[in-house]
Amino acid sequence: MYTLTIVVHVIVCLILIGVVLLQAGKGAEMGAAFGGSSQTVFGSRGAATFLSKLTVGAAVVFMLTSLTLSILSADRSLIPTTTKSTTSSSAPAEADSNSTSEDTE
């Protein structure tokens, strides 16, 4: 599940980058008005709505995969949140018999 989510996340990242780079800037219409070439691959106004919808869709999937990865990575944490004692409680160590024999003499 974690690996699949990472693969989907990376693919959506690449799609989002490509879609944003395909969109024309806000100043592109002004350049076309003065004789510049207008790049109308998807039609005169169709590109803006198609690419903007694709951007929104990719952004929503990106956010969902980001949240999913953050939830899944909390389970895969390297540092445990609770520490468990590995040693069992035992009786205290007994006193050394050599040190008490000197006191009795």
SULCOR-V950219 format. One record per residue. N is the residue number from 1. PSI is psi in degrees with one decimal (* if undefined). BURIAL is # if it has 16 or more other C-alpha atoms within 10 Angstrom, else .. D_FIRST is the distance of its C-alpha to the first C-alpha in whole Angstrom. Layout:
n:psi:burial:d_first
N:PSI:BURIAL:D_FIRST
N:PSI:BURIAL:D_FIRST
This chain:
n:psi:burial:d_first
1:-43.6:.:0
2:-44.8:.:4
3:-40.3:.:6
4:-40.5:.:5
5:-37.8:#:6
6:-41.8:.:9
7:-45.3:.:10
8:-40.7:.:11
9:-43.8:#:12
10:-40.5:.:14
11:-42.8:.:16
12:-36.2:#:16
13:-45.9:#:18
14:-39.3:.:20
15:-42.8:#:21
16:-40.7:#:22
17:-45.7:.:24
18:-41.7:.:26
19:-40.4:.:27
20:-38.7:.:28
21:-26.1:.:30
22:-24.4:.:32
23:139.9:.:33
24:148.5:.:37
25:170.5:.:38
26:-22.1:.:40
27:3.0:.:43
28:-32.3:.:43
29:-34.9:.:45
30:-37.7:.:48
31:-35.4:.:48
32:-28.6:.:48
33:-27.0:.:51
34:25.0:.:53
35:1.5:.:53
36:163.7:.:49
37:130.3:.:47
38:131.9:.:45
39:90.0:.:41
40:76.3:.:41
41:-41.3:.:38
42:12.7:.:37
43:174.6:.:40
44:-43.2:.:42
45:-9.3:.:40
46:-29.6:.:37
47:-38.7:#:35
48:-43.8:.:35
49:-39.0:.:34
50:-49.6:.:31
51:-33.5:#:30
52:-37.4:.:30
53:-38.1:.:28
54:-36.8:#:25
55:-44.3:#:25
56:-43.7:.:25
57:-44.3:.:22
58:-36.3:#:20
59:-38.0:#:21
60:-44.5:.:19
61:-38.0:#:16
62:-45.0:#:16
63:-40.1:.:17
64:-41.9:.:14
65:-32.5:#:11
66:-45.6:.:14
67:-40.0:.:14
68:-42.5:#:10
69:-36.7:#:10
70:-36.5:.:13
71:-43.6:.:12
72:-32.9:.:9
73:-21.4:.:11
74:-32.1:.:14
75:-23.1:.:12
76:21.4:.:12
77:142.9:.:16
78:-27.6:.:18
79:118.5:.:21
80:146.2:.:21
81:-27.9:.:22
82:139.5:.:25
83:134.6:.:27
84:138.2:.:28
85:127.7:.:31
86:-18.7:.:31
87:143.0:.:35
88:154.3:.:37
89:133.9:.:40
90:170.1:.:43
91:151.3:.:47
92:155.9:.:48
93:144.1:.:50
94:150.7:.:54
95:148.7:.:56
96:132.9:.:58
97:-23.0:.:61
98:-36.5:.:63
99:-27.8:.:63
100:-22.9:.:65
101:-27.9:.:67
102:-30.6:.:69
103:-28.7:.:69
104:-19.0:.:71
105:*:.:74
